[in-house]
Amino acid sequence: MTQTTTNSPFRPALANVPTYKAGKQPAAAPGLTPYKLSSNELCLQPLPGVLESAAEPFNPANYPDPSANALISVLADYLQVPSDHLIVGAGGSEMLTAISHITLEAGTEVVYPSPSFELYAQAAALNGATQKPVGLTNEFKHDLTAMADAITDRTRLVLLCSPNNPTGPTISKSEFDDFMTRIPSDVLVVLDEAYWEFITDPAAVNGLAALNDYDNLVLVRTLSKAHGLAGLRIGYAVAKPHIISQVRKALIPFSVTAPSQKAAIASIDRVDEVLERAQTVAEVRDQFVAELRGQGWNIPDAQANFVWLPLGDLSTAFEDACVAQSLAVRNLNDGVRISIGEPEAMERTLQVAAEFRKQHYPTA
Ligand SMILES: *Cc1c(COP(=O)(O)O)cnc(C)c1O
């Protein structure tokens, strides 16, 4: 009797799953303070009280509150939404993978911008879905017309990222509304707002307000960026209860630890200061962008805590020039993403950029 043998216990879909590549650590260089500008982490200390709250005594033999009730109620208060519109998990990443799990499988399609957050492709591939990455416009914005055109009757999920990681521009409210009118109500739309606190463009879509208009919309947010808590792994989603109750089925139970829940509560309690600090980072960003443009670089609108240099084939050469100066940046092949860091880090990056232009763009 013949048996079909596969030589592996693993699902065929795994062959197409890229491994997530995290931002590198800076290399040591003599006499230079190393700076990590490769993961969009906040360059400021946590707010007073946040670490203290995380360090409050707790019994590590016990599981944390699985529904994070205290955190949910603080978030509900702050966002002015009912508790059943909210769910928390181990970072926005857990939200994005859970949403992919509840919508995607072989035979379904997902539409997302490219380049954008690498996890979108990874989560889609893991679920065996057909991926429809849609290139950005020449201003490095979502091409929402092409994205709407890419939707078929097999599309279950559309991912939007505003501001877009790694390029920086937001989606405007009018662009978003025009897009949503073209999206069938049985397609789930994710608006990834990991960096919303850094936005200064008043025309940008406000996800929370948009939730009132669209029942198929889900916001993904995180405390990893503006709150400076990436190491504690806390993110959340906001949507109508019929979506939230499905997301819950795909989350890992107890994924947010008790210290993380405590730290998140303390940070949300001081959210006004979080927002003020995000605006301070935005000012440094705007100054950095202005200086780069002054050097002759074509920099897209930067609305988060990072800046995109569309270097094309020169991306690796630029990354190497940064490495030599003990600066870790993110080389994504089409370009290099630089997170906003300490003043000295920005100053040194500007020097690298100026020198790089002299060498590689001599006529410019
Ligand atoms: C950082 C980031 C997230 C969430 O990261 P977590 O640390 O898992 O919360 C989500 N989306 C984008 C676009 C990001 O850059």
The ligand as a MOL file (V3000), in Angstrom:
LIG
                    3D

  0  0  0     0  0            999 V3000
M  V30 BEGIN CTAB
M  V30 COUNTS 15 15 0 0 0
M  V30 BEGIN ATOM
M  V30 1 C 5.7070 48.9240 16.7660 0
M  V30 2 C 4.5310 48.6840 15.9120 0
M  V30 3 C 3.4110 47.9440 16.3520 0
M  V30 4 C 3.2560 47.3210 17.6800 0
M  V30 5 O 4.3660 46.8500 18.2930 0
M  V30 6 P 4.2090 46.1580 19.7220 0
M  V30 7 O 5.5140 46.4110 20.3650 0
M  V30 8 O 3.9230 44.7350 19.4600 0
M  V30 9 O 3.0850 46.8310 20.4220 0
M  V30 10 C 2.3330 47.8180 15.5120 0
M  V30 11 N 2.3370 48.3680 14.3020 0
M  V30 12 C 3.3670 49.0830 13.8460 0
M  V30 13 C 3.2700 49.6960 12.5150 0
M  V30 14 C 4.5030 49.2400 14.6240 0
M  V30 15 O 5.5340 49.9320 14.1330 0
M  V30 END ATOM
M  V30 BEGIN BOND
M  V30 1 1 1 2
M  V30 2 1 2 3
M  V30 3 2 2 14
M  V30 4 1 3 4
M  V30 5 2 3 10
M  V30 6 1 4 5
M  V30 7 1 5 6
M  V30 8 2 6 7
M  V30 9 1 6 8
M  V30 10 1 6 9
M  V30 11 1 10 11
M  V30 12 2 11 12
M  V30 13 1 12 13
M  V30 14 1 12 14
M  V30 15 1 14 15
M  V30 END BOND
M  V30 END CTAB
M  END
